């Protein structure tokens, strides 16, 4: 005897019985798959506000403005003065070495050793002092450039406001940019008009105002 369950299943179309749950499952999966696509479509429609960004070649501000060129000339004078001092000391040591070589012929070994050791100390001391001066000149150059940038900042900021820009980037740090964003030449003209010859190096290196110290510490 056939059970009622088997009879019921026999008389029903098994495709219709199983098809409804499978169809519902497929629709659910498709709806889940469609969600990311919808999100991506919304993301692709998002647009950033139009904020002008300018670029500048910072090194040209120092090398091509009247102010920067005057500072560079003063640094060059100090560099030439140091080079001349190095040559003078080198010549003096060479002459002293020659004299010491001649004295060696007339001195006993102990006396010569005392003079030779003193000469070695003198050479080492002179080299250390001149190397220290060279490092100081390099640090001076860096310090002058920082103070120069701080001094010209108002002129650059004024130009930025006129352009309606939110930021000015150093072109060396930019991967790619349109030439139209470069305001270097305008900035040079603005700095020359505002500051002209600028100020002497010693005046520029006067004790920094508190605002500059704060800006330096923030960096």
C-alpha positions in Angstrom: 0.0 0.0 0.0 1.3 3.3 -0.9 1.7 5.8 1.9 -0.3 9.1 1.7 3.0 11.0 1.6 4.3 9.1 -1.4 0.9 9.4 -3.1 0.9 13.2 -2.5 4.5 13.6 -3.8 3.7 11.4 -6.7 0.8 13.5 -7.9 2.6 16.8 -7.5 5.1 18.2 -10.0 8.4 17.9 -8.1 9.8 20.7 -10.2 7.3 23.2 -8.8 7.9 21.9 -5.3 11.7 22.4 -5.4 11.7 25.3 -7.9 10.2 28.0 -5.6 12.9 27.8 -2.8 15.7 27.6 -5.4 14.3 30.7 -7.2 14.1 32.6 -3.9 17.7 31.6 -3.1 19.0 32.8 -6.5 17.2 36.1 -6.2 18.7 36.6 -2.7 22.2 35.9 -4.0 21.7 38.3 -7.0 20.6 41.0 -4.6 23.7 40.6 -2.5 25.9 40.7 -5.6 24.2 43.9 -6.8 24.9 45.8 -3.6 28.6 46.5 -4.2 28.0 47.5 -7.7 25.4 50.0 -6.5 27.9 51.3 -3.9 30.6 51.7 -6.6 28.2 53.6 -8.8 27.5 56.0 -5.9 31.3 56.4 -5.2 32.1 57.1 -8.8 29.6 59.9 -8.9 31.4 61.6 -6.0 33.5 64.6 -7.0 36.1 66.6 -5.0 35.5 70.4 -4.7 37.4 72.5 -7.1 40.2 73.8 -4.9 43.1 75.5 -6.8 46.5 74.1 -6.1 49.6 76.0 -7.1 53.2 74.9 -7.5 56.5 76.7 -7.2 60.2 76.1 -7.8 61.5 77.0 -4.4 65.2 77.0 -5.3 64.6 79.7 -7.9 63.3 82.1 -5.3 66.7 82.1 -3.7 68.8 82.2 -6.8 66.8 84.6 -9.0 65.4 87.2 -6.6 67.5 90.3 -5.9 67.3 89.5 -2.2 68.4 85.9 -2.6 71.2 86.8 -5.0 72.6 89.4 -2.5 72.6 86.8 0.3 74.2 84.2 -2.0 76.9 86.8 -2.8 77.7 87.4 0.9 77.9 83.6 1.5 80.2 83.3 -1.5 82.5 86.0 -0.1 82.7 84.1 3.2 83.4 80.9 1.3 86.3 82.5 -0.7 87.7 83.9 2.6 87.7 80.5 4.1 89.3 79.0 1.1 92.1 81.6 1.1 92.6 80.9 4.8 92.9 77.2 4.1 95.5 77.9 1.4 97.5 80.2 3.7 97.5 77.6 6.6 98.4 74.8 4.2 101.4 76.8 2.9 102.6 77.7 6.4 102.5 74.1 7.5 104.3 73.0 4.3 107.1 75.6 5.0 107.3 74.4 8.6 107.5 70.8 7.5 110.4 71.7 5.2 112.2 73.5 8.0 111.7 70.5 10.3 113.1 68.2 7.6 116.3 70.3 7.5 116.5 70.4 11.3 116.4 66.6 11.4 119.9 66.6 9.9 121.3 68.5 12.9 119.2 67.3 15.8 119.5 64.1 17.8 116.5 61.7 17.5 115.0 62.7 20.9 115.0 66.4 20.1 113.6 65.8 16.6 110.8 63.6 18.0 109.7 66.3 20.3 109.5 68.8 17.5 107.8 66.3 15.1 105.1 65.4 17.7 104.4 69.1 18.3 104.1 69.6 14.5 101.7 66.7 14.2 99.5 68.1 16.9 99.6 71.5 15.1 98.5 69.9 11.8 95.7 67.9 13.5 94.4 71.0 15.3 94.5 73.2 12.2 92.6 70.5 10.2 90.0 70.2 12.9 89.5 74.0 13.1 89.2 74.5 9.4 86.8 71.5 9.0 84.7 73.1 11.8 84.6 76.4 9.9 83.6 74.6 6.7 80.7 72.8 8.5 79.7 76.1 10.0 79.5 77.7 6.6 77.3 74.9 5.3 75.0 75.3 8.3 75.0 79.1 7.8 73.8 78.5 4.2 70.9 76.4 5.4 70.0 78.9 8.1 70.0 81.8 5.7 67.7 79.9 3.3 65.3 79.2 6.1 65.3 82.8 7.2 64.9 84.0 3.6 61.8 81.8 3.1 60.3 83.1 6.3 61.0 86.7 5.3 59.4 86.3 1.8 56.4 84.3 3.2 54.0 87.3 3.3 54.6 88.1 -0.4 53.9 84.5 -1.3 50.8 84.3 0.8 49.5 87.5 -0.8 49.9 85.9 -4.2 48.2 82.7 -3.1 45.2 84.7 -1.8 44.9 86.6 -5.1 44.9 83.3 -7.0 42.3 81.9 -4.7 44.5 78.9 -4.0 44.4 76.8 -0.9 48.0 75.5 -1.0 51.3 76.0 -2.8 53.5 72.9 -3.3 57.2 72.6 -4.1 57.4 71.2 -7.6 60.2 69.0 -6.6 57.8 67.1 -4.4 55.0 66.8 -7.0 54.9 63.7 -9.2 53.1 65.6 -12.1 51.5 68.9 -12.6 50.4 71.2 -15.4 52.7 74.1 -16.2 49.8 76.5 -15.6 50.0 75.8 -11.9 53.6 77.1 -11.7 53.7 80.6 -10.2 57.5 80.8 -9.7 58.1 83.7 -12.1 55.2 85.7 -10.6 56.5 85.0 -7.1 60.0 86.3 -8.1 58.5 89.5 -9.4 56.4 89.9 -6.3 59.3 89.4 -4.0 61.5 91.9 -5.9 58.7 94.5 -5.8 58.1 93.9 -2.1 61.6 93.5 -0.7 64.0 94.7 -3.5 67.6 94.1 -2.3 66.4 92.8 1.0 68.7 93.1 4.0 72.3 92.2 4.8 73.1 88.7 5.9 74.0 89.7 9.5 70.7 91.6 9.8 68.8 88.6 8.4 70.4 86.3 11.0 69.5 88.5 13.9 67.6 86.7 16.7 64.5 85.1 15.2 61.1 86.4 16.3 58.9 84.2 18.4 56.6 83.5 15.5 59.5 82.1 13.5 60.7 80.0 16.4 57.3 78.5 16.8 57.0 77.7 13.1 60.4 76.1 13.1 59.5 73.9 16.1 56.3 72.8 14.4 58.3 71.5 11.4 
